[in-house]
Amino acid sequence: MAKQNTTEEPLEKQLWKAADKLRKNIDAAEYKHIVLGLIFLKYISDAFEELYARLQAEEDQGADPEDKDEYKAENVFFVPQDARWHYLQSKAKQPEIGKFVDDAMDAIEKENASLKGVLPKVFARQNLDPTSLGELIDLVGNIALGDAKARSADVLGHVFEYFLGEFALAEGKKGGQFYTPRSVVELLVEMLEPYKGRVFDPCCGSGGMFVQSEKFVEDHQGKVNDISIYGQESNQTTWRLAKMNLAIRGIDSSQVKWNNEGSFLNDAHKDLKADYIIANPPFNVSDWSGDLLRTDGRWKYGTPPTGNANYAWIQHFLYHLAPSGQAGFVLAKGALTSKSGGEGEIRKALIEADLIDCIVNLPAKLFLNTQIPASLWFMSRNRSNGKFRNRSNEILFIDARNLGHLINRRTRELSKEDIAQIADTYHNWRNVIPSEAKESQLYKDIKGFCASATKERVAELDYVLTPGRYVGLAEEEDDFDFAERFSSLKAEFEAQLLEEAKLNERIAANLQKVKIDE
């Protein structure tokens, strides 16, 4: 593979393009397990080989490079001889390479109890061409080649995370079921600032919230070991991705649990009281078994309707929050105003109990699996606890609908600057005591973007939490050029029509070709 220079695309993009070319007739949903499985295998083999070499050098001091306990003591997975990367790469050109890799995955699971039932064994399938698989192994083998061993794990982790996002984009709606867009995760984590304590996600998908939390601590010179991870996932395939995603980052995933009943019916962490809850639960779920849980003890603020799980999720989060815990989570925007099934009364009870800290209205098109408008909720068990300023009787509203940029026709993402703008606004409001603040740190209402409202004001508006009701309309700039804006929109519309016309032409041509072939 060509060496990188400043004019080339980043390594992960080059790798993605090369790997995607080898996909051929395999669906992205199936292919991701092949590629991510190989990246994971390369990671654990690299980590093993590094420790193996060290133990070999210390054999005269009694070290044994084939003793499994030596690896367990260092939190390194033991990799049997026939599962090591250099062995598999030596077999990459053989037609039975798929069986070699499946056998390697089996062998690793047998030697490492924490990986039992986690690794994919999909490499000997007939629709996976052995030649393409061999090329893929060579491609993955080049990741972090030339990097210091200490850095290779981080490079592999970064590539794994990038590929998760690209596969989610390729799968579209289905991809959104296992992946929360990175910019949304970054925003949640930047706003919550989980430096120390127990972090819980009861619908954890492929583990992105946990990875970002640990990254946040590292970026702010904290101690990664100061936070511990707890999670639950009902989809076994997604749970396997989470276990690999966390392992490749060196994050202890022993408390990330799977059961197919889900968090409501089978709470895997019944006694957990978390310092931080970060989550993106599925929107507006109707089949959440609410009819079986009418008298559940979690519904302290009102029994959620059987036809929508939104307010069940909110109360599930609150149930698991420590006395001074904080939660940040994504929810369908409809939950800000809904009154059906008693949701309005539950929302009123949450507001009156002084649990809601901040609401953020998000831009459209951020999520892969739905076009439903979304919002972020931030809640705190104790808003006068001394850690931050006393925010009792206040709620911050942020309307971020106009932020973000399109990365393709269907998908938008928030930039680093967007994330900083929203997070800084929240922190200035939450953290800073006005009499002790510098001018740059002082929170101020900005028309059309943010407003701090009293509980009484929210009650006047019938306990509706839509930020637009509170922030008002932005003040128009004096130099706004209507004609220029109209021309710009017209050009965008015409370009879209042209693109659709070309697409229709291609479809028609393909249909004609099919008729001729018939």
Buried (B, 14 or more C-beta within 10 A) or exposed (E): EEEEEEEEEEBBEBBBEBBBEBBEEBEBBBBBBBBBBBBBBBBBBBBBBBBBEEBEEEEEEEBEBEEEEBBEEEEBBBBBEEBBBEBBBEBBEEEEBBBBBBBBBBBBBEBBEEBEEBBBBBBBEEEBBBEBBBBBBBBBBBBBEEBEEEEBBBBBBBBBBBBBBBBBBBBEEBBBBBBBBBBBBBBBBBBBBBBBBBBBBBBBBBBBBBBBBBBBBEEEEBEBEEBBBBBBBBBEBBBBBBBBBBBBBBBBBEBBBBBEEBBBBEBBBEEBBBBBBBBBBBBBBEEBBBEEBEEBEBBEBBBBBBBBBBBBBBBBBBBBBBEBBBBBBBBBBBBBBBBEBBBBBBBBBBBEEBBBBBBBBBBEBBBBBBEEBBBBBBBBBBBEEEEBBEBEBBBBBBBBBEBBEEEEEEBBBBEEEBBEBBBBBBBBBBBBEEEEBEEEBEBEBBEBBBBBBEBEBBEEEEBBBBBBBBBBEEEEEEEEEEEEEEEEEEEEEEEEEEEEEEEEEEEEEEEEEEEEEE
